[in-house]
Amino acid sequence: MRGRTCSELEFRTVKPDLVAEFAAVSAVDAGRYRHPVRFVRLRDDLTPHEMPPFTT
């Protein structure tokens, strides 16, 4: 199947320089999103410091 992986993905922290907008459906099945997340655009009108902290 396209877009699926059985292996663990590597986690790497990065320095936030840009703000990007993404679109996602919140449907979750067994802790995983059921649909792909799509990139919408870069947000030149926002800085990383204006965004709320990311939480899981």
DSSP file (Angstrom, degrees, kcal/mol; ACC not computed):
  #  RESIDUE AA STRUCTURE BP1 BP2  ACC     N-H-->O    O-->H-N    N-H-->O    O-->H-N    TCO  KAPPA ALPHA  PHI   PSI    X-CA   Y-CA   Z-CA
    1    1 A M    >         0   0    0      0, 0.0     3,-1.0     0, 0.0     2,-0.2   0.000 360.0 360.0 360.0 142.6    0.0    0.0    0.0
    2    2 A R  T 3   +     0   0    0      1,-0.2     3,-0.1     3,-0.0     0, 0.0  -0.498 360.0  13.5 -74.1 137.7    1.2    3.5   -0.8
    3    3 A G  T 3  S+     0   0    0      1,-0.3     2,-0.4    -2,-0.2    -1,-0.2   0.528  98.4 115.4  79.7   5.6    2.2    5.7    2.1
    4    4 A R    <   -     0   0    0     -3,-1.0     2,-0.4     2,-0.0    -1,-0.3  -0.844  39.4-176.9-109.9 147.1    2.3    3.0    4.7
    5    5 A T        -     0   0    0     -2,-0.4     4,-0.1    -3,-0.1    -3,-0.0  -0.997  22.5-162.7-140.6 145.5    5.3    1.7    6.6
    6    6 A C  S    S+     0   0    0     -2,-0.4     2,-0.2     2,-0.1    -1,-0.1   0.558  71.0  83.2 -99.7 -12.6    5.8   -1.0    9.1
    7    7 A S  S    S-     0   0    0      1,-0.1     2,-0.1     0, 0.0    -2,-0.1  -0.541  88.2 -98.2 -93.9 159.7    9.1    0.2   10.5
    8    8 A E        -     0   0    0     -2,-0.2     2,-0.3     1,-0.1    -1,-0.1  -0.475  36.9-129.8 -71.1 143.6    9.7    2.9   13.1
    9    9 A L        -     0   0    0     -2,-0.1     2,-0.2    -4,-0.1    -1,-0.1  -0.726  23.6-108.8 -94.6 147.2   10.5    6.4   11.8
   10   10 A E        -     0   0    0     -2,-0.3     2,-0.5     1,-0.0    -1,-0.0  -0.545  27.0-143.8 -75.5 136.2   13.4    8.3   13.1
   11   11 A F        +     0   0    0     -2,-0.2     2,-0.4     2,-0.0    -1,-0.0  -0.891  23.5 173.3-102.6 127.8   12.6   11.3   15.3
   12   12 A R        -     0   0    0     -2,-0.5     2,-0.2     2,-0.0    -2,-0.0  -0.987  25.3-135.3-137.9 125.3   14.9   14.3   15.0
   13   13 A T        -     0   0    0     -2,-0.4     2,-0.3     1,-0.0    -2,-0.0  -0.524  26.0-168.7 -76.7 147.3   14.4   17.7   16.6
   14   14 A V        -     0   0    0     -2,-0.2    -2,-0.0     0, 0.0    -1,-0.0  -0.916  29.0-103.2-133.2 159.0   14.9   20.8   14.4
   15   15 A K        -     0   0    0     -2,-0.3     2,-0.6     1,-0.0     0, 0.0  -0.728  41.9-121.8 -81.2 125.4   15.2   24.5   15.0
   16   16 A P        +     0   0    0      0, 0.0     3,-0.1     0, 0.0    33,-0.1  -0.576  51.7 147.2 -74.6 117.6   11.9   26.2   14.0
   17   17 A D        +     0   0    0     -2,-0.6     2,-0.3     1,-0.2    -2,-0.0   0.616  62.1  37.4-115.7 -28.1   12.6   28.7   11.3
   18   18 A L        -     0   0    0     29,-0.1     2,-0.5    30,-0.1    -1,-0.2  -0.856  66.3-136.2-126.9 158.7    9.3   28.5    9.3
   19   19 A V        -     0   0    0     24,-0.3    24,-3.5    -2,-0.3     2,-0.4  -0.978  24.5-170.7-114.4 127.1    5.6   28.1   10.0
   20   20 A A  E     -A   42   0A   0     -2,-0.5     2,-0.5    22,-0.3    22,-0.2  -0.907  16.0-137.1-117.8 146.1    3.8   25.7    7.7
   21   21 A E  E     -A   41   0A   0     20,-3.4    19,-3.1    -2,-0.4    20,-1.2  -0.876  23.9-175.2-102.4 132.7    0.0   25.1    7.4
   22   22 A F  E     -A   39   0A   0     -2,-0.5     2,-0.4    17,-0.2    17,-0.2  -0.900  16.5-142.9-124.7 154.2   -1.2   21.5    7.1
   23   23 A A  E     +A   38   0A   0     15,-2.8    15,-2.9    -2,-0.3     2,-0.3  -0.967  27.7 165.1-117.8 134.5   -4.7   20.0    6.6
   24   24 A A        -     0   0    0     -2,-0.4     2,-0.4    13,-0.2    13,-0.1  -0.995  35.9-128.6-147.3 150.0   -5.7   16.8    8.3
   25   25 A V        -     0   0    0     -2,-0.3    10,-0.3    11,-0.3     9,-0.2  -0.848  23.9-138.0 -93.6 136.0   -8.8   14.7    9.1
   26   26 A S        +     0   0    0     -2,-0.4     2,-0.4     7,-0.1    -1,-0.1   0.330  59.6 128.5 -83.0  10.6   -8.9   13.9   12.8
   27   27 A A        -     0   0    0      6,-0.0     7,-2.6     2,-0.0     8,-0.4  -0.535  38.0-173.5 -69.2 122.2  -10.0   10.3   12.3
   28   28 A V  E     -B   33   0B   0     -2,-0.4     2,-0.5     5,-0.2     5,-0.2  -0.959  13.1-169.7-122.4 136.5   -7.7    8.0   14.2
   29   29 A D  E >  S-B   32   0B   0      3,-3.1     3,-1.2    -2,-0.4    -2,-0.0  -0.975  77.6 -17.3-128.0 116.0   -7.7    4.2   14.1
   30   30 A A  T 3  S-     0   0    0     -2,-0.5    -1,-0.1     1,-0.3     3,-0.1   0.860 129.8 -50.8  57.5  38.7   -5.5    2.4   16.7
   31   31 A G  T 3  S+     0   0    0      1,-0.2     2,-0.4     0, 0.0    -1,-0.3   0.530 119.5 103.1  81.7   5.9   -3.6    5.6   17.5
   32   32 A R  E <  S-B   29   0B   0     -3,-1.2    -3,-3.1     2,-0.0    -1,-0.2  -0.946  78.5-106.7-123.5 143.3   -2.8    6.3   13.8
   33   33 A Y  E     -B   28   0B   0     -2,-0.4    -5,-0.2    -5,-0.2    -7,-0.1  -0.456  22.3-148.7 -64.5 136.2   -4.3    8.9   11.5
   34   34 A R  S    S+     0   0    0     -7,-2.6    -1,-0.1    -9,-0.2    -6,-0.1   0.672  79.9  42.7 -82.0 -17.3   -6.5    7.1    8.9
   35   35 A H  S    S-     0   0    0     -8,-0.4   -10,-0.1   -10,-0.3    -2,-0.0  -0.935  94.7 -97.3-128.9 151.1   -5.9    9.7    6.2
   36   36 A P        -     0   0    0      0, 0.0     2,-0.4     0, 0.0   -11,-0.3  -0.291  33.8-119.3 -66.5 151.1   -2.7   11.4    5.1
   37   37 A V        -     0   0    0    -13,-0.1     2,-0.4    -4,-0.1   -13,-0.2  -0.758  30.8-146.9 -87.0 135.8   -1.8   14.9    6.3
   38   38 A R  E     -A   23   0A   0    -15,-2.9   -15,-2.8    -2,-0.4     2,-0.3  -0.895   9.6-127.0-112.7 135.0   -1.5   17.4    3.5
   39   39 A F  E     +A   22   0A   0     -2,-0.4   -17,-0.2   -17,-0.2     3,-0.1  -0.603  27.8 177.0 -71.0 132.9    0.9   20.4    3.2
   40   40 A V  E     -     0   0A   0    -19,-3.1     2,-0.3     1,-0.3   -18,-0.2   0.828  50.6 -49.7-103.2 -58.3   -1.1   23.5    2.4
   41   41 A R  E     -A   21   0A   0    -20,-1.2   -20,-3.4     2,-0.0    -1,-0.3  -0.983  49.3 -91.1-170.6 163.3    1.3   26.4    2.4
   42   42 A L  E     -A   20   0A   0     -2,-0.3     2,-0.9   -22,-0.2   -22,-0.3  -0.705  38.7-133.7 -82.3 141.8    4.1   28.3    4.2
   43   43 A R    >   +     0   0    0    -24,-3.5     3,-1.2    -2,-0.3   -24,-0.3  -0.793  28.9 172.8-102.9  93.0    2.8   31.0    6.5
   44   44 A D  T 3  S+     0   0    0     -2,-0.9    -1,-0.2     1,-0.2   -24,-0.0   0.681  77.5  64.4 -70.3 -17.4    5.0   34.1    5.8
   45   45 A D  T 3  S+     0   0    0     -3,-0.1     2,-0.3   -26,-0.1    -1,-0.2   0.500 100.4  58.7 -85.2  -4.0    2.6   36.1    8.1
   46   46 A L    <   -     0   0    0     -3,-1.2   -27,-0.3   -27,-0.1    -3,-0.1  -0.916  66.0-150.7-125.8 150.9    3.5   34.1   11.2
   47   47 A T    >   -     0   0    0     -2,-0.3     3,-1.6   -29,-0.1     4,-0.4  -0.828  32.6-112.1-111.9 158.2    6.7   33.4   13.1
   48   48 A P  G >  S+     0   0    0      0, 0.0     3,-1.0     0, 0.0   -31,-0.1   0.818 116.9  61.1 -57.5 -30.0    7.5   30.2   15.1
   49   49 A H  G 3  S+     0   0    0      1,-0.2    -3,-0.0   -33,-0.1     0, 0.0   0.691  98.1  57.6 -72.8 -17.3    7.4   32.3   18.3
   50   50 A E  G <  S+     0   0    0     -3,-1.6    -1,-0.2     2,-0.1    -4,-0.0   0.561  91.2  90.4 -85.4  -9.8    3.8   33.3   17.6
   51   51 A M  S <  S-     0   0    0     -3,-1.0     3,-0.1    -4,-0.4    -5,-0.0  -0.610  82.9-112.5 -90.8 146.6    2.6   29.7   17.6
   52   52 A P        -     0   0    0      0, 0.0    -1,-0.1     0, 0.0    -2,-0.1  -0.387  48.3 -85.7 -69.3 155.9    1.4   27.8   20.6
   53   53 A P        -     0   0    0      0, 0.0     2,-0.4     0, 0.0     0, 0.0  -0.312  44.7-112.3 -62.3 144.4    3.7   24.9   21.8
   54   54 A F        -     0   0    0     -3,-0.1     2,-0.3     2,-0.0    -3,-0.0  -0.650  40.6-177.9 -78.3 128.9    3.1   21.6   20.1
   55   55 A T              0   0    0     -2,-0.4     0, 0.0     1,-0.1     0, 0.0  -0.917 360.0 360.0-126.4 155.1    1.7   18.9   22.4
   56   56 A T              0   0    0     -2,-0.3    -1,-0.1     0, 0.0    -2,-0.0   0.377 360.0 360.0-111.4 360.0    0.9   15.3   21.9
